[in-house]
Amino acid sequence: SPDLRHFLLAQYFEETSVVFESLLKYSPVEDLDTASSTLKDLEEDQGNIDILEQEVLKEGEKLADILSMPVKDALGRDVQVNYEADILNVHELLNAVCS
């Protein structure tokens, strides 16, 4: 659904922003225990981001496919719509997620 896709994309960008901001706040690590704990947190964050990325990519591709399908009116007649700009936008967002 469009709401799910929008939610997943927003969640993905929020999660990556939170992780990036947390990286900026880390001070130099003085002991091994702190370094180990920090690394574990970062690995967990990366795992969560990877899962979100896969969901975003899957839903984005579904959306691009749906936008590429022919549109018919209630009587079954072809309706001429051009979603090329929307499809391009979806692909640009997916590329942003992948980079």
N, CA and C atoms as a LAMMPS dump frame, in Angstrom:
ITEM: TIMESTEP
0
ITEM: NUMBER OF ATOMS
297
ITEM: BOX BOUNDS ff ff ff
-5.0000000000000000e+02 5.0000000000000000e+02
-5.0000000000000000e+02 5.0000000000000000e+02
-5.0000000000000000e+02 5.0000000000000000e+02
ITEM: ATOMS id mol type element x y z
1 1 1 N 0.839 -1.19 0
2 1 2 C 0 0 0
3 1 3 C 0.879 1.247 0
4 2 1 N 0.394 2.349 -0.55
5 2 2 C 1.2 3.574 -0.599
6 2 3 C 1.623 4.054 0.789
7 3 1 N 0.724 3.917 1.782
8 3 2 C 1.075 4.358 3.123
9 3 3 C 2.233 3.543 3.69
10 4 1 N 2.219 2.236 3.441
11 4 2 C 3.306 1.377 3.921
12 4 3 C 4.62 1.766 3.254
13 5 1 N 4.59 2.009 1.949
14 5 2 C 5.807 2.383 1.234
15 5 3 C 6.36 3.694 1.77
16 6 1 N 5.479 4.662 1.961
17 6 2 C 5.907 5.961 2.481
18 6 3 C 6.473 5.801 3.889
19 7 1 N 5.791 5.004 4.706
20 7 2 C 6.249 4.759 6.07
21 7 3 C 7.626 4.102 6.079
22 8 1 N 7.807 3.071 5.242
23 8 2 C 9.096 2.371 5.203
24 8 3 C 10.22 3.296 4.767
25 9 1 N 9.962 4.115 3.761
26 9 2 C 10.985 5.038 3.281
27 9 3 C 11.323 6.065 4.353
28 10 1 N 10.304 6.613 4.993
29 10 2 C 10.541 7.589 6.063
30 10 3 C 11.3 6.934 7.214
31 11 1 N 10.927 5.727 7.565
32 11 2 C 11.6 5.01 8.65
33 11 3 C 13.061 4.739 8.297
34 12 1 N 13.305 4.352 7.048
35 12 2 C 14.677 4.085 6.603
36 12 3 C 15.538 5.34 6.748
37 13 1 N 15.064 6.466 6.22
38 13 2 C 15.856 7.692 6.29
39 13 3 C 15.993 8.193 7.719
40 14 1 N 14.977 7.998 8.538
41 14 2 C 15.077 8.39 9.948
42 14 3 C 16.12 7.536 10.666
43 15 1 N 16.071 6.234 10.438
44 15 2 C 17.017 5.32 11.095
45 15 3 C 18.457 5.631 10.691
46 16 1 N 18.682 5.862 9.403
47 16 2 C 20.052 6.167 8.969
48 16 3 C 20.504 7.508 9.534
49 17 1 N 19.599 8.465 9.659
50 17 2 C 19.96 9.764 10.243
51 17 3 C 20.312 9.629 11.72
52 18 1 N 19.534 8.822 12.434
53 18 2 C 19.798 8.611 13.86
54 18 3 C 21.167 7.959 14.05
55 19 1 N 21.466 6.952 13.249
56 19 2 C 22.764 6.273 13.364
57 19 3 C 23.893 7.237 13.019
58 20 1 N 23.72 8.015 11.958
59 20 2 C 24.757 8.977 11.573
60 20 3 C 24.991 10 12.686
61 21 1 N 23.911 10.522 13.264
62 21 2 C 24.055 11.49 14.346
63 21 3 C 24.731 10.864 15.564
64 22 1 N 24.421 9.614 15.851
65 22 2 C 25.056 8.954 16.988
66 22 3 C 26.547 8.762 16.733
67 23 1 N 26.911 8.502 15.472
68 23 2 C 28.327 8.37 15.143
69 23 3 C 29.069 9.679 15.382
70 24 1 N 28.423 10.784 15.082
71 24 2 C 29.044 12.094 15.284
72 24 3 C 29.256 12.398 16.758
73 25 1 N 28.424 11.803 17.619
74 25 2 C 28.495 12.069 19.058
75 25 3 C 29.502 11.185 19.782
76 26 1 N 29.914 10.081 19.159
77 26 2 C 30.85 9.191 19.845
78 26 3 C 32.179 9.892 20.061
79 27 1 N 32.649 9.794 21.278
80 27 2 C 33.965 10.349 21.58
81 27 3 C 34.991 9.221 21.476
82 28 1 N 36.248 9.572 21.414
83 28 2 C 37.263 8.507 21.346
84 28 3 C 37.099 7.519 22.502
85 29 1 N 37.22 6.26 22.177
86 29 2 C 37.012 5.203 23.162
87 29 3 C 38.308 4.961 23.918
88 30 1 N 38.19 4.946 25.231
89 30 2 C 39.368 4.784 26.081
90 30 3 C 39.59 3.342 26.514
91 31 1 N 38.563 2.514 26.513
92 31 2 C 38.74 1.145 26.989
93 31 3 C 38.076 0.144 26.054
94 32 1 N 38.509 -1.073 26.137
95 32 2 C 38.056 -2.134 25.26
96 32 3 C 36.574 -2.469 25.451
97 33 1 N 36.097 -2.434 26.69
98 33 2 C 34.69 -2.753 26.946
99 33 3 C 33.762 -1.75 26.263
100 34 1 N 34.112 -0.478 26.352
101 34 2 C 33.301 0.559 25.71
102 34 3 C 33.352 0.395 24.197
103 35 1 N 34.526 0.107 23.667
104 35 2 C 34.67 -0.085 22.223
105 35 3 C 33.842 -1.282 21.76
106 36 1 N 33.869 -2.349 22.509
107 36 2 C 33.121 -3.553 22.171
108 36 3 C 31.617 -3.276 22.2
109 37 1 N 31.166 -2.566 23.214
110 37 2 C 29.748 -2.224 23.337
111 37 3 C 29.305 -1.311 22.199
112 38 1 N 30.13 -0.331 21.866
113 38 2 C 29.823 0.592 20.782
114 38 3 C 29.753 -0.158 19.453
115 39 1 N 30.686 -1.039 19.216
116 39 2 C 30.69 -1.83 17.988
117 39 3 C 29.443 -2.698 17.894
118 40 1 N 29.064 -3.324 19.005
119 40 2 C 27.859 -4.156 19.022
120 40 3 C 26.631 -3.32 18.676
121 41 1 N 26.524 -2.115 19.246
122 41 2 C 25.4 -1.219 18.945
123 41 3 C 25.373 -0.859 17.466
124 42 1 N 26.53 -0.537 16.92
125 42 2 C 26.597 -0.158 15.506
126 42 3 C 26.247 -1.33 14.593
127 43 1 N 26.688 -2.533 14.938
128 43 2 C 26.35 -3.71 14.143
129 43 3 C 24.851 -3.989 14.184
130 44 1 N 24.23 -3.789 15.343
131 44 2 C 22.784 -3.972 15.469
132 44 3 C 22.042 -2.927 14.627
133 45 1 N 22.497 -1.672 14.711
134 45 2 C 21.9 -0.613 13.9
135 45 3 C 22.026 -0.935 12.41
136 46 1 N 23.187 -1.419 11.995
137 46 2 C 23.397 -1.76 10.584
138 46 3 C 22.47 -2.881 10.152
139 47 1 N 22.273 -3.86 11.009
140 47 2 C 21.353 -4.957 10.704
141 47 3 C 19.931 -4.449 10.518
142 48 1 N 19.5 -3.539 11.39
143 48 2 C 18.162 -2.957 11.268
144 48 3 C 18.025 -2.159 9.988
145 49 1 N 19.049 -1.404 9.642
146 49 2 C 19.026 -0.614 8.412
147 49 3 C 18.988 -1.534 7.193
148 50 1 N 19.742 -2.613 7.222
149 50 2 C 19.741 -3.567 6.103
150 50 3 C 18.353 -4.161 5.876
151 51 1 N 17.672 -4.501 6.966
152 51 2 C 16.315 -5.056 6.858
153 51 3 C 15.371 -4.021 6.265
154 52 1 N 15.446 -2.795 6.765
155 52 2 C 14.605 -1.719 6.23
156 52 3 C 14.904 -1.461 4.758
157 53 1 N 16.183 -1.485 4.404
158 53 2 C 16.568 -1.253 3.012
159 53 3 C 15.926 -2.28 2.092
160 54 1 N 15.959 -3.536 2.484
161 54 2 C 15.36 -4.585 1.657
162 54 3 C 13.856 -4.381 1.497
163 55 1 N 13.177 -3.988 2.582
164 55 2 C 11.738 -3.734 2.516
165 55 3 C 11.434 -2.543 1.612
166 56 1 N 12.23 -1.478 1.744
167 56 2 C 12.033 -0.292 0.91
168 56 3 C 12.225 -0.647 -0.563
169 57 1 N 13.278 -1.379 -0.873
170 57 2 C 13.544 -1.767 -2.257
171 57 3 C 12.415 -2.63 -2.818
172 58 1 N 11.957 -3.587 -2.026
173 58 2 C 10.887 -4.477 -2.472
174 58 3 C 9.602 -3.682 -2.745
175 59 1 N 9.215 -2.831 -1.815
176 59 2 C 7.99 -2.05 -1.971
177 59 3 C 8.133 -1.007 -3.083
178 60 1 N 9.313 -0.43 -3.223
179 60 2 C 9.536 0.545 -4.288
180 60 3 C 9.431 -0.077 -5.662
181 61 1 N 9.99 -1.265 -5.809
182 61 2 C 9.883 -1.962 -7.095
183 61 3 C 8.438 -2.338 -7.398
184 62 1 N 7.694 -2.754 -6.363
185 62 2 C 6.275 -3.047 -6.563
186 62 3 C 5.54 -1.807 -7.044
187 63 1 N 5.831 -0.669 -6.422
188 63 2 C 5.174 0.575 -6.804
189 63 3 C 5.508 0.954 -8.242
190 64 1 N 6.768 0.839 -8.625
191 64 2 C 7.165 1.153 -10.001
192 64 3 C 6.456 0.23 -10.982
193 65 1 N 6.32 -1.04 -10.622
194 65 2 C 5.603 -1.991 -11.482
195 65 3 C 4.126 -1.614 -11.623
196 66 1 N 3.504 -1.252 -10.513
197 66 2 C 2.088 -0.863 -10.545
198 66 3 C 1.899 0.377 -11.411
199 67 1 N 2.792 1.35 -11.276
200 67 2 C 2.68 2.576 -12.064
201 67 3 C 2.908 2.318 -13.551
202 68 1 N 3.577 1.23 -13.878
203 68 2 C 3.853 0.889 -15.276
204 68 3 C 2.699 0.138 -15.941
205 69 1 N 1.769 -0.336 -15.148
206 69 2 C 0.659 -1.131 -15.683
207 69 3 C -0.353 -0.235 -16.401
208 70 1 N -1.03 -0.792 -17.418
209 70 2 C -2.077 -0.024 -18.1
210 70 3 C -3.219 0.303 -17.134
211 71 1 N -3.844 1.449 -17.363
212 71 2 C -4.963 1.893 -16.521
213 71 3 C -6.245 1.807 -17.337
214 72 1 N -7.293 1.301 -16.7
215 72 2 C -8.599 1.178 -17.369
216 72 3 C -9.651 1.89 -16.523
217 73 1 N -10.668 2.403 -17.205
218 73 2 C -11.769 3.026 -16.478
219 73 3 C -12.764 1.961 -16.049
220 74 1 N -13.869 2.393 -15.448
221 74 2 C -14.862 1.45 -14.917
222 74 3 C -15.496 0.597 -16.009
223 75 1 N -15.442 1.056 -17.245
224 75 2 C -16.019 0.293 -18.354
225 75 3 C -14.984 -0.577 -19.058
226 76 1 N -13.774 -0.593 -18.53
227 76 2 C -12.729 -1.428 -19.099
228 76 3 C -11.973 -0.807 -20.259
229 77 1 N -12.2 0.472 -20.513
230 77 2 C -11.507 1.156 -21.608
231 77 3 C -10.161 1.669 -21.112
232 78 1 N -9.189 1.638 -22.002
233 78 2 C -7.863 2.157 -21.659
234 78 3 C -7.94 3.644 -21.359
235 79 1 N -7.253 4.041 -20.299
236 79 2 C -7.14 5.45 -19.912
237 79 3 C -5.684 5.835 -20.089
238 80 1 N -5.462 6.908 -20.807
239 80 2 C -4.095 7.351 -21.055
240 80 3 C -3.606 8.19 -19.873
241 81 1 N -2.687 7.639 -19.118
242 81 2 C -2.047 8.363 -18.017
243 81 3 C -0.553 8.212 -18.184
244 82 1 N 0.161 9.207 -17.744
245 82 2 C 1.616 9.163 -17.861
246 82 3 C 2.222 9.279 -16.473
247 83 1 N 2.721 8.171 -16
248 83 2 C 3.362 8.13 -14.686
249 83 3 C 4.881 8.079 -14.796
250 84 1 N 5.426 8.436 -15.964
251 84 2 C 6.877 8.354 -16.164
252 84 3 C 7.644 9.151 -15.108
253 85 1 N 7.182 10.363 -14.808
254 85 2 C 7.866 11.194 -13.805
255 85 3 C 7.8 10.543 -12.428
256 86 1 N 6.656 9.936 -12.106
257 86 2 C 6.508 9.253 -10.821
258 86 3 C 7.414 8.022 -10.738
259 87 1 N 7.474 7.277 -11.835
260 87 2 C 8.34 6.093 -11.877
261 87 3 C 9.8 6.513 -11.733
262 88 1 N 10.183 7.58 -12.417
263 88 2 C 11.546 8.097 -12.295
264 88 3 C 11.835 8.509 -10.856
265 89 1 N 10.865 9.155 -10.217
266 89 2 C 11.032 9.565 -8.824
267 89 3 C 11.215 8.36 -7.908
268 90 1 N 10.438 7.308 -8.128
269 90 2 C 10.576 6.086 -7.335
270 90 3 C 11.981 5.519 -7.51
271 91 1 N 12.466 5.443 -8.741
272 91 2 C 13.801 4.907 -8.986
273 91 3 C 14.89 5.789 -8.381
274 92 1 N 14.702 7.091 -8.4
275 92 2 C 15.68 7.988 -7.771
276 92 3 C 15.725 7.773 -6.267
277 93 1 N 14.564 7.592 -5.649
278 93 2 C 14.529 7.306 -4.208
279 93 3 C 15.183 5.971 -3.899
280 94 1 N 14.914 4.962 -4.741
281 94 2 C 15.549 3.658 -4.519
282 94 3 C 17.062 3.748 -4.671
283 95 1 N 17.531 4.542 -5.64
284 95 2 C 18.977 4.732 -5.779
285 95 3 C 19.56 5.434 -4.567
286 96 1 N 18.822 6.386 -3.996
287 96 2 C 19.287 7.072 -2.784
288 96 3 C 19.401 6.096 -1.624
289 97 1 N 18.474 5.163 -1.538
290 97 2 C 18.507 4.158 -0.481
291 97 3 C 19.711 3.241 -0.654
292 98 1 N 20.026 2.898 -1.895
293 98 2 C 21.123 1.961 -2.169
294 98 3 C 22.506 2.589 -2.052
295 99 1 N 22.589 3.905 -2.093
296 99 2 C 23.926 4.522 -2.072
297 99 3 C 24.343 4.948 -0.689
